[in-house]
Amino acid sequence: MGLCGSCWAGKDRTGIVAALLLSMLGVDDEWIGLDYAKTQLSLQPFKSRFAFIWQAEPQAEHELWRAHSGTAPETIVGFLRRVRADEGSIERALGLPSELVPRLRERYLV
């Protein structure tokens, strides 16, 4: 995978795993989307670490930063809806045994 992908920013793969787990635990998609959107603010202090992306095109800094740090709620919500549409449920998509989900809910929901 090349550096043009943004999963190395710690928001995409991590965000997907967190969204899948939260959804499986019964958390509302809207809340998951709003939580995912907060990631963009937490990336801001580290913007200088990403300067190599626009080094060859400094005039494109704003556009490239926005593209790589973007965490729009509809992105993760759309992903969850697509998984459900394609697989029937998050649990089925992950191939988890049915008895695991209640155990996870007991452990992680308060």
Residue pairs with C-beta under 8 A, 6 or more apart in sequence:
1 7
3 52
3 53
5 12
6 12
6 67
6 68
6 69
7 13
9 43
9 50
9 68
9 69
10 43
11 36
11 39
11 40
11 43
11 69
11 71
15 36
15 39
15 71
15 76
16 76
16 79
18 32
18 35
18 36
19 32
19 36
19 76
19 79
19 80
20 80
20 83
20 90
20 93
20 94
21 104
21 108
22 31
22 32
22 35
23 29
23 32
23 80
23 90
24 90
24 91
24 94
24 96
24 101
24 104
25 104
25 105
25 108
25 109
26 105
26 109
29 77
29 80
29 81
30 73
30 77
32 76
32 77
32 80
33 73
33 74
33 76
33 77
34 73
36 71
36 73
36 75
36 76
37 71
37 72
37 73
38 71
39 71
40 69
40 70
40 71
43 69
44 69
47 65
47 69
50 65
50 68
50 69
51 61
53 64
53 65
53 68
54 60
54 61
54 64
54 65
57 64
80 90
83 90
83 93
84 90
84 93
86 93
87 93
91 98
91 101
